């Protein structure tokens, strides 16, 4: 499904031209590009970012937005991945994956499945019949690309995705957590706002859900024309222009952590405070932050035209933990809060499968087009490996088996001796030809080798036939012969030692492989043909002069040959990932009950 150009990018893993402010928006399942004029977001179809899956459209009576009307569904493979290469190593990114079932299959059975990024577990996705669910993570990318993968976890429940967005962040943002840990969003609330805030009001396109709750709470609207947002985690000005406070000067603002999945979860929390009006000399607004019944902040006096950010990093909390904003005794005004973000701090990010194995596997994929649709970390997260490999439980994991039977592989077998943890190789029932490579016998851990029903020729290398503990099957290769056979000696004067034949047998190559070889050799062909062509003409010229001088009538004509090679997620129907029974707006501020 993906273009060959895209697949080449995937395999080579080059450093591409990148933007310091990456802003990629994929409308999954769509093949067209368009602009959402409400948010000014340019959406792309996802064909060039994924190599598998089928496009579907939600039922017309369930349509909520153009972005959410299409989705990509994956009914095969252990996992399926998107690759975003508009990234550079060390860049901090926000990734948002959105899922809107919309009863696209008419079964009224929204599926559950696993969501992953760069070989790390992200979330166990639980979709809903008629509401959009989205998940968001922030982390520092370890390579020059990133992958987002979906994996099936339940029988007959096929993973799907509606939208995938990647936003580059300033390196100073969300920096109070070690770069080796990801943040997983659980709440982002703009208190006092009456609408969702995102791009273009927030240049990083964070989605701020409006929130207010409690009988003793009131909304405040700021009158500052400008607010400095250039520091901290850079909340947008529109988020700071509104706030909530208590109508009773003795009240406090409090929220709990009941949305957390388990006890003892490390969190990263941002609280933003900005005064909504210029205070008189006899007015004071001062408050502290409490965790349960203990104060853990100095008095906070929110500035006018600026903001104070109070953050909590790697604090372990439980669902029954509460946080409160409590006014100090000398404050004449009740407390306020403008915005809140709550993240779970993830485990240490993986470094991925053994890098030598990954590089060798990429080389193997480059040789065989049928393998190029597999993207993402080959072994991680466990147990979601590529369908055709097995991996060890080491850290980092090693590739221990290749199961490539009946994969329609053709041509000669490339050298993959660097996969030295291999214990099993099954290449049976393909169309592989040429000599059996000697490197297979040098794999130190190899115990099973199945080469049956191919078109290998020549003798079996001694490195294989003499290898202790190896079970080998070479049946069904009619061109194999014994070294003692004179015809075998004559036909294989250059036996397959440690040097792998460059082209193998040309008789059994598929047209695609032949085209590939022609393209690869074109510079060599031209490099040798053109000098020969010039040399011929030079010789012709010399003879012509000599013949002319000697007044001979002989004419030589040479015709040289020529060689050529072959949306905004519709937030009116948004539920945050942890799933609420209330409507989206209530869900966004469910924790903000006021205690009087």
SELUMMI-976009 format. One record per residue (C-alpha): residue number from 1; residue in one letter; x, y, z. Coordinates in steps of 0.2 Angstrom, whole numbers, plus 5000, padded with zeros to 4 digits. Example, Ala and Ser with C-alpha at 12.3 -4.5 7.8 and 13.67 -1.06 7.14 Angstrom:
2
<1; A; <5062; 4978; 5039>>
<2; S; <5068; 4995; 5036>>
This chain:
596
<1; X; <5000; 5000; 5000>>
<2; X; <5014; 5012; 5004>>
<3; X; <5024; 5018; 4989>>
<4; X; <5041; 5010; 4985>>
<5; X; <5049; 5027; 4989>>
<6; X; <5042; 5026; 5007>>
<7; X; <5048; 5009; 5009>>
<8; X; <5065; 5013; 5004>>
<9; X; <5065; 5027; 5017>>
<10; X; <5060; 5015; 5030>>
<11; X; <5073; 5002; 5027>>
<12; X; <5088; 5014; 5024>>
<13; X; <5084; 5024; 5040>>
<14; X; <5092; 5039; 5032>>
<15; X; <5093; 5057; 5040>>
<16; X; <5080; 5066; 5031>>
<17; X; <5077; 5085; 5030>>
<18; X; <5068; 5089; 5046>>
<19; X; <5059; 5103; 5053>>
<20; X; <5063; 5110; 5070>>
<21; X; <5044; 5112; 5072>>
<22; X; <5037; 5096; 5066>>
<23; X; <5019; 5097; 5063>>
<24; X; <5012; 5081; 5055>>
<25; X; <4993; 5077; 5054>>
<26; X; <4987; 5061; 5047>>
<27; X; <4969; 5058; 5043>>
<28; X; <4970; 5039; 5044>>
<29; X; <4961; 5029; 5030>>
<30; X; <4960; 5045; 5019>>
<31; X; <4970; 5047; 5003>>
<32; X; <4967; 5066; 5001>>
<33; X; <4975; 5081; 5008>>
<34; X; <4964; 5096; 5015>>
<35; X; <4964; 5110; 5027>>
<36; X; <4952; 5111; 5042>>
<37; X; <4948; 5129; 5042>>
<38; X; <4942; 5129; 5060>>
<39; X; <4959; 5125; 5067>>
<40; X; <4970; 5129; 5051>>
<41; X; <4977; 5111; 5052>>
<42; X; <4983; 5104; 5036>>
<43; X; <4978; 5085; 5035>>
<44; X; <4987; 5072; 5025>>
<45; X; <4981; 5055; 5019>>
<46; X; <4991; 5041; 5028>>
<47; X; <4995; 5030; 5013>>
<48; X; <5014; 5035; 5013>>
<49; X; <5016; 5032; 5031>>
<50; X; <5009; 5014; 5033>>
<51; X; <5012; 4998; 5023>>
<52; X; <4996; 4989; 5028>>
<53; X; <4978; 4990; 5033>>
<54; X; <4962; 4994; 5024>>
<55; X; <4952; 5011; 5023>>
<56; X; <4934; 5012; 5030>>
<57; X; <4921; 5025; 5033>>
<58; X; <4910; 5027; 5048>>
<59; X; <4891; 5025; 5046>>
<60; X; <4884; 5041; 5039>>
<61; X; <4873; 5044; 5054>>
<62; X; <4888; 5043; 5065>>
<63; X; <4898; 5057; 5057>>
<64; X; <4906; 5069; 5068>>
<65; X; <4920; 5078; 5057>>
<66; X; <4929; 5075; 5041>>
<67; X; <4944; 5069; 5051>>
<68; X; <4935; 5056; 5061>>
<69; X; <4924; 5050; 5046>>
<70; X; <4938; 5039; 5039>>
<71; X; <4949; 5025; 5048>>
<72; X; <4962; 5012; 5044>>
<73; X; <4958; 4995; 5050>>
<74; X; <4971; 4981; 5052>>
<75; X; <4965; 4963; 5051>>
<76; X; <4982; 4954; 5048>>
<77; X; <5000; 4954; 5056>>
<78; X; <5005; 4954; 5074>>
<79; X; <5007; 4972; 5074>>
<80; X; <5006; 4986; 5061>>
<81; X; <5016; 5002; 5062>>
<82; X; <5016; 5020; 5055>>
<83; X; <5033; 5028; 5052>>
<84; X; <5036; 5047; 5054>>
<85; X; <5052; 5052; 5047>>
<86; X; <5050; 5071; 5049>>
<87; X; <5060; 5070; 5065>>
<88; X; <5077; 5072; 5071>>
<89; X; <5086; 5063; 5085>>
<90; X; <5084; 5071; 5102>>
<91; X; <5068; 5081; 5097>>
<92; X; <5054; 5082; 5110>>
<93; X; <5038; 5078; 5103>>
<94; X; <5019; 5076; 5107>>
<95; X; <5010; 5062; 5099>>
<96; X; <4991; 5060; 5099>>
<97; X; <4982; 5045; 5092>>
<98; X; <4963; 5046; 5090>>
<99; X; <4950; 5033; 5088>>
<100; X; <4932; 5034; 5083>>
<101; X; <4923; 5018; 5080>>
<102; X; <4907; 5025; 5072>>
<103; X; <4901; 5008; 5070>>
<104; X; <4910; 5007; 5053>>
<105; X; <4908; 4988; 5052>>
<106; X; <4890; 4988; 5057>>
<107; X; <4893; 4976; 5071>>
<108; X; <4891; 4988; 5086>>
<109; X; <4906; 4980; 5094>>
<110; X; <4920; 4993; 5097>>
<111; X; <4937; 4984; 5099>>
<112; X; <4951; 4984; 5112>>
<113; X; <4969; 4983; 5107>>
<114; X; <4987; 4988; 5111>>
<115; X; <4995; 5005; 5106>>
<116; X; <5014; 5006; 5105>>
<117; X; <5028; 5019; 5101>>
<118; X; <5046; 5015; 5096>>
<119; X; <5045; 4998; 5104>>
<120; X; <5037; 5004; 5120>>
<121; X; <5020; 5000; 5127>>
<122; X; <5009; 5016; 5127>>
<123; X; <4991; 5011; 5131>>
<124; X; <4978; 4997; 5131>>
<125; X; <4965; 5006; 5120>>
<126; X; <4947; 5004; 5124>>
<127; X; <4936; 5012; 5110>>
<128; X; <4918; 5017; 5112>>
<129; X; <4903; 5016; 5101>>
<130; X; <4899; 5034; 5099>>
<131; X; <4913; 5044; 5107>>
<132; X; <4930; 5049; 5101>>
<133; X; <4944; 5042; 5112>>
<134; X; <4962; 5049; 5111>>
<135; X; <4979; 5046; 5119>>
<136; X; <4993; 5057; 5120>>
<137; X; <5012; 5055; 5125>>
<138; X; <5027; 5067; 5126>>
<139; X; <5044; 5060; 5125>>
<140; X; <5062; 5063; 5118>>
<141; X; <5065; 5053; 5101>>
<142; X; <5080; 5042; 5101>>
<143; X; <5082; 5041; 5083>>
<144; X; <5079; 5050; 5066>>
<145; X; <5061; 5043; 5065>>
<146; X; <5047; 5037; 5076>>
<147; X; <5035; 5023; 5075>>
<148; X; <5017; 5021; 5081>>
<149; X; <5010; 5003; 5081>>
<150; X; <4994; 4995; 5084>>
<151; X; <4993; 4976; 5090>>
<152; X; <4978; 4965; 5091>>
<153; X; <4975; 4958; 5109>>
<154; X; <4958; 4950; 5107>>
<155; X; <4951; 4937; 5095>>
<156; X; <4941; 4945; 5081>>
<157; X; <4944; 4963; 5088>>
<158; X; <4954; 4972; 5075>>
<159; X; <4964; 4987; 5079>>
<160; X; <4960; 5003; 5070>>
<161; X; <4965; 5022; 5070>>
<162; X; <4956; 5037; 5065>>
<163; X; <4970; 5051; 5066>>
<164; X; <4988; 5052; 5071>>
<165; X; <4996; 5068; 5075>>
<166; X; <5015; 5073; 5079>>
<167; X; <5019; 5090; 5086>>
<168; X; <5037; 5096; 5089>>
<169; X; <5039; 5104; 5106>>
<170; X; <5052; 5116; 5113>>
<171; X; <5066; 5107; 5121>>
<172; X; <5064; 5117; 5138>>
<173; X; <5046; 5111; 5139>>
<174; X; <5041; 5097; 5151>>
<175; X; <5059; 5096; 5156>>
<176; X; <5057; 5091; 5175>>
<177; X; <5056; 5073; 5170>>
<178; X; <5071; 5063; 5164>>
<179; X; <5073; 5062; 5145>>
<180; X; <5072; 5043; 5146>>
<181; X; <5054; 5043; 5152>>
<182; X; <5038; 5047; 5143>>
<183; X; <5024; 5057; 5149>>
<184; X; <5006; 5050; 5146>>
<185; X; <4992; 5063; 5147>>
<186; X; <4977; 5060; 5159>>
<187; X; <4970; 5078; 5161>>
<188; X; <4973; 5095; 5152>>
<189; X; <4960; 5107; 5158>>
<190; X; <4957; 5126; 5154>>
<191; X; <4947; 5131; 5169>>
<192; X; <4934; 5144; 5166>>
<193; X; <4934; 5143; 5147>>
<194; X; <4918; 5140; 5138>>
<195; X; <4927; 5131; 5123>>
<196; X; <4941; 5119; 5118>>
<197; X; <4957; 5128; 5115>>
<198; X; <4970; 5121; 5103>>
<199; X; <4979; 5126; 5087>>
<200; X; <4981; 5140; 5082>>
<201; X; <4978; 5148; 5099>>
<202; X; <4991; 5135; 5106>>
<203; X; <5005; 5134; 5093>>
<204; X; <5009; 5116; 5100>>
<205; X; <4991; 5111; 5097>>
<206; X; <4988; 5104; 5114>>
<207; X; <4970; 5101; 5117>>
<208; X; <4964; 5111; 5132>>
<209; X; <4946; 5105; 5138>>
<210; X; <4935; 5118; 5146>>
<211; X; <4932; 5114; 5165>>
<212; X; <4921; 5120; 5179>>
<213; X; <4912; 5111; 5193>>
<214; X; <4905; 5113; 5210>>
<215; X; <4891; 5124; 5217>>
<216; X; <4904; 5135; 5225>>
<217; X; <4915; 5138; 5210>>
<218; X; <4913; 5153; 5198>>
<219; X; <4922; 5157; 5182>>
<220; X; <4933; 5173; 5180>>
<221; X; <4938; 5182; 5164>>
<222; X; <4954; 5191; 5164>>
<223; X; <4956; 5208; 5157>>
<224; X; <4975; 5208; 5153>>
<225; X; <4977; 5212; 5135>>
<226; X; <4994; 5202; 5134>>
<227; X; <5001; 5188; 5145>>
<228; X; <5019; 5183; 5144>>
<229; X; <5019; 5164; 5140>>
<230; X; <5037; 5162; 5135>>
<231; X; <5043; 5152; 5150>>
<232; X; <5039; 5136; 5159>>
<233; X; <5029; 5124; 5149>>
<234; X; <5022; 5138; 5138>>
<235; X; <5003; 5137; 5141>>
<236; X; <4994; 5148; 5128>>
<237; X; <4988; 5165; 5132>>
<238; X; <4970; 5160; 5130>>
<239; X; <4971; 5147; 5143>>
<240; X; <4977; 5160; 5156>>
<241; X; <4964; 5173; 5152>>
<242; X; <4951; 5163; 5161>>
<243; X; <4951; 5155; 5178>>
<244; X; <4940; 5147; 5192>>
<245; X; <4938; 5153; 5210>>
<246; X; <4927; 5151; 5224>>
<247; X; <4912; 5161; 5228>>
<248; X; <4915; 5159; 5246>>
<249; X; <4931; 5167; 5253>>
<250; X; <4933; 5153; 5265>>
<251; X; <4931; 5139; 5252>>
<252; X; <4945; 5129; 5244>>
<253; X; <4947; 5122; 5226>>
<254; X; <4951; 5103; 5226>>
<255; X; <4953; 5088; 5214>>
<256; X; <4956; 5070; 5217>>
<257; X; <4966; 5056; 5207>>
<258; X; <4951; 5044; 5205>>
<259; X; <4955; 5042; 5187>>
<260; X; <4971; 5034; 5190>>
<261; X; <4971; 5015; 5185>>
<262; X; <4981; 5009; 5200>>
<263; X; <4989; 5014; 5217>>
<264; X; <5007; 5021; 5218>>
<265; X; <5008; 5029; 5201>>
<266; X; <5022; 5042; 5198>>
<267; X; <5014; 5058; 5190>>
<268; X; <5020; 5075; 5183>>
<269; X; <5007; 5089; 5186>>
<270; X; <5007; 5107; 5180>>
<271; X; <4996; 5120; 5189>>
<272; X; <4995; 5137; 5181>>
<273; X; <4990; 5153; 5190>>
<274; X; <4988; 5170; 5182>>
<275; X; <4979; 5185; 5191>>
<276; X; <4963; 5190; 5181>>
<277; X; <4963; 5209; 5185>>
<278; X; <4975; 5222; 5192>>
<279; X; <4972; 5221; 5211>>
<280; X; <4969; 5237; 5222>>
<281; X; <4982; 5241; 5236>>
<282; X; <4971; 5234; 5249>>
<283; X; <4968; 5217; 5240>>
<284; X; <4979; 5202; 5241>>
<285; X; <4977; 5185; 5233>>
<286; X; <4988; 5172; 5241>>
<287; X; <4987; 5153; 5242>>
<288; X; <4996; 5137; 5245>>
<289; X; <4995; 5119; 5237>>
<290; X; <4991; 5105; 5248>>
<291; X; <4993; 5086; 5245>>
<292; X; <4979; 5078; 5256>>
<293; X; <4982; 5088; 5272>>
<294; X; <5000; 5093; 5270>>
<295; X; <5006; 5109; 5262>>
<296; X; <5020; 5107; 5249>>
<297; X; <5022; 5124; 5242>>
<298; X; <5027; 5142; 5247>>
<299; X; <5013; 5155; 5246>>
<300; X; <5009; 5158; 5228>>
<301; X; <5004; 5176; 5223>>
<302; X; <4998; 5175; 5204>>
<303; X; <5005; 5189; 5194>>
<304; X; <4995; 5200; 5182>>
<305; X; <5000; 5199; 5164>>
<306; X; <5011; 5184; 5168>>
<307; X; <5009; 5167; 5176>>
<308; X; <5016; 5156; 5189>>
<309; X; <5018; 5138; 5186>>
<310; X; <5018; 5125; 5200>>
<311; X; <5024; 5108; 5195>>
<312; X; <5025; 5091; 5203>>
<313; X; <5037; 5079; 5196>>
<314; X; <5039; 5060; 5200>>
<315; X; <5027; 5061; 5215>>
<316; X; <5019; 5044; 5218>>
<317; X; <5000; 5046; 5221>>
<318; X; <4985; 5034; 5222>>
<319; X; <4967; 5036; 5216>>
<320; X; <4962; 5043; 5233>>
<321; X; <4975; 5056; 5234>>
<322; X; <4968; 5074; 5233>>
<323; X; <4976; 5091; 5229>>
<324; X; <4969; 5107; 5235>>
<325; X; <4972; 5126; 5232>>
<326; X; <4970; 5134; 5249>>
<327; X; <4971; 5153; 5253>>
<328; X; <4983; 5159; 5266>>
<329; X; <4977; 5168; 5282>>
<330; X; <4983; 5185; 5275>>
<331; X; <4974; 5184; 5259>>
<332; X; <4959; 5195; 5256>>
<333; X; <4953; 5185; 5240>>
<334; X; <4949; 5167; 5237>>
<335; X; <4961; 5156; 5228>>
<336; X; <4960; 5153; 5209>>
<337; X; <4968; 5142; 5196>>
<338; X; <4968; 5144; 5177>>
<339; X; <4974; 5128; 5170>>
<340; X; <4980; 5110; 5175>>
<341; X; <4989; 5096; 5166>>
<342; X; <4991; 5079; 5174>>
<343; X; <5003; 5065; 5166>>
<344; X; <5008; 5048; 5172>>
<345; X; <5027; 5046; 5171>>
<346; X; <5031; 5030; 5161>>
<347; X; <5044; 5017; 5164>>
<348; X; <5062; 5020; 5156>>
<349; X; <5061; 5020; 5137>>
<350; X; <5068; 5005; 5128>>
<351; X; <5084; 5006; 5118>>
<352; X; <5076; 4993; 5106>>
<353; X; <5081; 4977; 5099>>
<354; X; <5100; 4974; 5097>>
<355; X; <5106; 4987; 5085>>
<356; X; <5117; 4974; 5075>>
<357; X; <5102; 4963; 5073>>
<358; X; <5091; 4977; 5067>>
<359; X; <5103; 4983; 5054>>
<360; X; <5105; 4966; 5047>>
<361; X; <5087; 4963; 5047>>
<362; X; <5085; 4979; 5037>>
<363; X; <5097; 4973; 5024>>
<364; X; <5087; 4957; 5022>>
<365; X; <5071; 4967; 5020>>
<366; X; <5080; 4978; 5006>>
<367; X; <5084; 4962; 4997>>
<368; X; <5066; 4955; 4998>>
<369; X; <5052; 4967; 4994>>
<370; X; <5039; 4956; 5002>>
<371; X; <5047; 4959; 5019>>
<372; X; <5047; 4978; 5018>>
<373; X; <5029; 4980; 5025>>
<374; X; <5035; 4977; 5042>>
<375; X; <5040; 4993; 5051>>
<376; X; <5044; 4996; 5069>>
<377; X; <5055; 4988; 5082>>
<378; X; <5056; 4969; 5077>>
<379; X; <5055; 4962; 5094>>
<380; X; <5048; 4975; 5106>>
<381; X; <5037; 4977; 5115>>
<382; X; <5035; 4959; 5119>>
<383; X; <5026; 4948; 5114>>
<384; X; <5023; 4959; 5098>>
<385; X; <5037; 4953; 5087>>
<386; X; <5037; 4953; 5068>>
<387; X; <5026; 4938; 5062>>
<388; X; <5041; 4929; 5055>>
<389; X; <5054; 4930; 5068>>
<390; X; <5057; 4925; 5086>>
<391; X; <5067; 4935; 5099>>
<392; X; <5076; 4931; 5115>>
<393; X; <5071; 4939; 5132>>
<394; X; <5088; 4947; 5134>>
<395; X; <5090; 4966; 5136>>
<396; X; <5092; 4971; 5122>>
<397; X; <5083; 4956; 5114>>
<398; X; <5091; 4946; 5100>>
<399; X; <5083; 4938; 5085>>
<400; X; <5084; 4920; 5087>>
<401; X; <5073; 4913; 5073>>
<402; X; <5068; 4917; 5055>>
<403; X; <5052; 4909; 5049>>
<404; X; <5051; 4913; 5030>>
<405; X; <5043; 4897; 5023>>
<406; X; <5032; 4901; 5008>>
<407; X; <5036; 4919; 5008>>
<408; X; <5039; 4919; 4989>>
<409; X; <5057; 4924; 4991>>
<410; X; <5067; 4922; 4975>>
<411; X; <5085; 4925; 4970>>
<412; X; <5101; 4922; 4979>>
<413; X; <5102; 4923; 4998>>
<414; X; <5111; 4938; 5005>>
<415; X; <5123; 4937; 5019>>
<416; X; <5115; 4939; 5036>>
<417; X; <5129; 4931; 5046>>
<418; X; <5128; 4946; 5059>>
<419; X; <5112; 4938; 5065>>
<420; X; <5123; 4927; 5076>>
<421; X; <5110; 4923; 5089>>
<422; X; <5100; 4913; 5076>>
<423; X; <5095; 4896; 5082>>
<424; X; <5082; 4892; 5068>>
<425; X; <5081; 4897; 5050>>
<426; X; <5066; 4891; 5039>>
<427; X; <5068; 4896; 5021>>
<428; X; <5058; 4881; 5014>>
<429; X; <5046; 4882; 4999>>
<430; X; <5053; 4897; 4991>>
<431; X; <5062; 4901; 4975>>
<432; X; <5079; 4904; 4981>>
<433; X; <5093; 4899; 4970>>
<434; X; <5112; 4899; 4968>>
<435; X; <5125; 4890; 4980>>
<436; X; <5120; 4888; 4998>>
<437; X; <5130; 4901; 5007>>
<438; X; <5144; 4895; 5017>>
<439; X; <5141; 4909; 5031>>
<440; X; <5126; 4898; 5037>>
<441; X; <5138; 4886; 5044>>
<442; X; <5147; 4899; 5054>>
<443; X; <5131; 4904; 5064>>
<444; X; <5137; 4898; 5081>>
<445; X; <5120; 4895; 5089>>
<446; X; <5111; 4887; 5073>>
<447; X; <5102; 4871; 5077>>
<448; X; <5089; 4870; 5063>>
<449; X; <5090; 4874; 5045>>
<450; X; <5077; 4871; 5033>>
<451; X; <5081; 4874; 5014>>
<452; X; <5069; 4862; 5007>>
<453; X; <5060; 4865; 4990>>
<454; X; <5070; 4879; 4983>>
<455; X; <5082; 4879; 4968>>
<456; X; <5099; 4879; 4977>>
<457; X; <5113; 4872; 4967>>
<458; X; <5130; 4865; 4969>>
<459; X; <5137; 4856; 4985>>
<460; X; <5131; 4858; 5003>>
<461; X; <5146; 4868; 5011>>
<462; X; <5157; 4858; 5023>>
<463; X; <5153; 4871; 5036>>
<464; X; <5135; 4865; 5037>>
<465; X; <5138; 4846; 5033>>
<466; X; <5151; 4845; 5047>>
<467; X; <5142; 4856; 5060>>
<468; X; <5138; 4847; 5076>>
<469; X; <5121; 4848; 5083>>
<470; X; <5113; 4855; 5067>>
<471; X; <5098; 4848; 5059>>
<472; X; <5097; 4852; 5040>>
<473; X; <5084; 4849; 5027>>
<474; X; <5089; 4852; 5009>>
<475; X; <5076; 4840; 5000>>
<476; X; <5068; 4847; 4985>>
<477; X; <5083; 4856; 4978>>
<478; X; <5086; 4846; 4962>>
<479; X; <5102; 4855; 4957>>
<480; X; <5111; 4851; 4973>>
<481; X; <5125; 4838; 4971>>
<482; X; <5139; 4830; 4980>>
<483; X; <5157; 4837; 4980>>
<484; X; <5163; 4819; 4975>>
<485; X; <5152; 4821; 4959>>
<486; X; <5163; 4826; 4945>>
<487; X; <5149; 4835; 4936>>
<488; X; <5147; 4845; 4952>>
<489; X; <5165; 4849; 4953>>
<490; X; <5164; 4855; 4934>>
<491; X; <5149; 4865; 4937>>
<492; X; <5155; 4873; 4953>>
<493; X; <5173; 4877; 4949>>
<494; X; <5170; 4892; 4961>>
<495; X; <5162; 4884; 4976>>
<496; X; <5153; 4895; 4988>>
<497; X; <5166; 4898; 5001>>
<498; X; <5165; 4913; 5013>>
<499; X; <5162; 4925; 4998>>
<500; X; <5144; 4926; 4994>>
<501; X; <5140; 4926; 4975>>
<502; X; <5134; 4943; 4970>>
<503; X; <5120; 4938; 4959>>
<504; X; <5117; 4920; 4961>>
<505; X; <5108; 4911; 4947>>
<506; X; <5100; 4923; 4935>>
<507; X; <5089; 4910; 4928>>
<508; X; <5077; 4910; 4943>>
<509; X; <5076; 4928; 4947>>
<510; X; <5059; 4937; 4948>>
<511; X; <5057; 4952; 4936>>
<512; X; <5057; 4963; 4951>>
<513; X; <5074; 4956; 4957>>
<514; X; <5080; 4958; 4939>>
<515; X; <5075; 4976; 4939>>
<516; X; <5083; 4979; 4956>>
<517; X; <5099; 4973; 4950>>
<518; X; <5099; 4983; 4934>>
<519; X; <5095; 4999; 4944>>
<520; X; <5109; 4995; 4956>>
<521; X; <5122; 4992; 4942>>
<522; X; <5117; 5006; 4931>>
<523; X; <5131; 5018; 4936>>
<524; X; <5144; 5004; 4933>>
<525; X; <5137; 5000; 4916>>
<526; X; <5137; 5018; 4911>>
<527; X; <5154; 5020; 4919>>
<528; X; <5162; 5006; 4908>>
<529; X; <5152; 5009; 4892>>
<530; X; <5155; 5027; 4890>>
<531; X; <5175; 5026; 4891>>
<532; X; <5174; 5011; 4879>>
<533; X; <5164; 5021; 4867>>
<534; X; <5176; 5036; 4867>>
<535; X; <5191; 5024; 4866>>
<536; X; <5183; 5016; 4850>>
<537; X; <5180; 5033; 4842>>
<538; X; <5198; 5038; 4846>>
<539; X; <5205; 5023; 4838>>
<540; X; <5194; 5026; 4823>>
<541; X; <5199; 5044; 4822>>
<542; X; <5218; 5039; 4822>>
<543; X; <5215; 5026; 4808>>
<544; X; <5205; 5038; 4798>>
<545; X; <5219; 5051; 4799>>
<546; X; <5232; 5038; 4794>>
<547; X; <5221; 5031; 4780>>
<548; X; <5219; 5049; 4774>>
<549; X; <5237; 5053; 4774>>
<550; X; <5241; 5036; 4765>>
<551; X; <5227; 5040; 4753>>
<552; X; <5218; 5024; 4756>>
<553; X; <5200; 5023; 4752>>
<554; X; <5195; 5012; 4767>>
<555; X; <5181; 5019; 4778>>
<556; X; <5177; 5013; 4795>>
<557; X; <5159; 5016; 4803>>
<558; X; <5156; 5012; 4821>>
<559; X; <5138; 5012; 4828>>
<560; X; <5141; 5012; 4847>>
<561; X; <5128; 5002; 4857>>
<562; X; <5119; 5010; 4872>>
<563; X; <5116; 5001; 4888>>
<564; X; <5101; 5006; 4899>>
<565; X; <5094; 4999; 4915>>
<566; X; <5079; 4992; 4917>>
<567; X; <4953; 5089; 5064>>
<568; X; <4952; 5092; 5074>>
<569; X; <4946; 5078; 5083>>
<570; X; <4928; 5083; 5085>>
<571; X; <4930; 5088; 5104>>
<572; X; <4911; 5089; 5106>>
<573; X; <4912; 5070; 5107>>
<574; X; <4928; 5068; 5116>>
<575; X; <4932; 5056; 5130>>
<576; X; <4949; 5056; 5138>>
<577; X; <4958; 5039; 5137>>
<578; X; <4953; 5033; 5155>>
<579; X; <4934; 5033; 5150>>
<580; X; <4920; 5042; 5159>>
<581; X; <4902; 5039; 5160>>
<582; X; <4898; 5057; 5159>>
<583; X; <4899; 5068; 5144>>
<584; X; <4916; 5075; 5138>>
<585; X; <4915; 5092; 5146>>
<586; X; <4910; 5084; 5163>>
<587; X; <4924; 5071; 5161>>
<588; X; <4937; 5085; 5158>>
<589; X; <4934; 5092; 5175>>
<590; X; <4926; 5078; 5185>>
<591; X; <4940; 5079; 5198>>
<592; X; <4937; 5097; 5202>>
<593; X; <4925; 5096; 5216>>
<594; X; <4925; 5111; 5228>>
<595; X; <4925; 5108; 5247>>
<596; X; <4918; 5122; 5257>>
